[in-house]
């Protein structure tokens, strides 16, 4: 969704809604289109972690990006809810100053947080492997503490 002053009618707003895939080439195409439309601010609703690739790519392309909390920009109850209508609504809310962006940490802090999460994940995986090695015997070995019972067949 892109909105701005209408060229032919100064009192009206111009808006255009387009859909793009979430693959990198399509997002780069979106960035080019936004740049061609002289867009300065990009606002998006925070939904799970789906916003991250778009936010980070547009930020790297030089756009000012706002992440909006869905609770703060709820649409009017009783109206149909579609992605297209949500895009128009978000543009109106931002243009009218009816919201403010959520905190998105600066790049160095995000990188540090990602490293910390990765470290925790590695520790967790290591502890699982260690526990698994103690519980499950290697082929040809008996598990620690397991009783080995030999049965001899009689002739």
Residue, then its C-alpha position, 0 to 999 in steps of 0.5 A: x500500500x502506497x499513499x501520498x498527495x494526489x497530483x491532479x486533485x490537491x485535496x485528495x490522497x492517492x493510494x495504490x495497493x500491490x502484492x509482492x511475494x516474500x522472496x528476496x527478489x520480489x522484496x527488492x522489486x518492492x523496494x525499487x517500486x517504493x523508491x520510485x514512488x518517493x516513499x520515505x516511511x514504511x509501516x508494517x504490522x508485527x505478526x509473529x516473526x513474519x515482519x523481520x525479512x521485510x523490515x530488515x531488507x527495507x531498512x538495509x535499502x535505506x527506508x525508515x521502517x515502523x513496526x506497529x503493534x497489532x493491538x494499537x492499530x486495530x481496525x473498526x469492529x464489524x468491518x471485513x478484515x483482509x490484507x488489502x483493507x489492513x494495508x489501507x487502514x495502516x497507511x491512514x493510521x500512520x498518516x494521521x499520527x494515530x500510532x507510534x512505532x514499536x521498539x526494534x533494536x538497532x542492528x548491533x543489538x539485534x546481532x548480539x541478541x541473535x548470537x545469544x539465542x544461537x548460543x543457548x540453542x547450541x548449549x541445549x543441543x549439546x546437553x541433549x546429545x550428552x543425555x542421549x549418549x548416557x541413556x542410549x548405548x552404542x552398538x555392541x555396548x550395554x547401557x550404564x546400569x542396565x542388567x545384561x541377562x544371558x540366556x543359554x539354549x538347551x540342547 
